[in-house]
Amino acid sequence: MSSFVAYPLTHGLVADLRDDPFPTRVSGWNGEELSLDALGTHFGFVQCGPAVLRCASGVFPLTAGMYFAVPGSLTVGPGQGVVVTRQDASGFFHLGGPIEGRGRLRYIDGCTDSLLIPPVIRGDACLNLLHLPPGTRQQMHRHPSVRVGLVIRGEGVCVTPEQQIPLSPGMIFQIRAGGLHCFTTRDSELLVLAYHPDSDVGPTHEDHPMINRTLIPDRVPQEGR
């Protein structure tokens, strides 16, 4: 079984990962509107705009480089883009972008990353932006859960023990859980959207900014004393 599977950016269902431990569906839209049912939370990215997003939260014009999370049903299009659906998940509505050209966080081997849509609660799905500068050769590595990506800009190669796959803008891909791989670049940078179906960071009931910054003194004087 290959660690890495590539798909063209076609219209409709691209990959059905409902049998994964984190059930996920990958859909594309290409030149027309895409409608998705209320299967969970949809994480989307606009590769080419303009497009319009319609959902329970309202109607929103989108340009290239914008991204969104929508719990429940939606319609998006025209233009081009990808939607990754984490089934049975209840996220927040989120609209952001356009993306930046570099990540805000350090990643392995000189790469950078930005957490575009964070998990609502630790363990939830998230959406990331990965930037690889020219001349990058990552160490071989693996992830504990499936990854779904979209090549936004630039060129590179994904190297696995079985093959070497050229990467170009508009390519959708899946990296299976535990699959060894690395990305390399030569003269071009590479900008990749990366969906994670789970997370090990984020707020919990015991650890979040509201409760952490609520300071209760040991003794509170009673009224009238």
URRABEL-V243702 format. One record per helix or strand. SS is the DSSP state (H for helix, E for strand). FROM is the first residue (numbers start at 1). LEN is the number of residues. Records with the same first field share a line. If there is no record, write none. Layout:
SS = FROM-LEN / FROM-LEN
This chain:
E = 4-4 / 12-6 / 24-7 / 34-3 / 40-9 / 51-5 / 58-5 / 67-5 / 74-4 / 80-8 / 94-3 / 105-2 / 112-6 / 126-7 / 137-1 / 141-1 / 147-8 / 156-4 / 164-4 / 172-4 / 181-4 / 190-7
H = 108-3 / 209-4
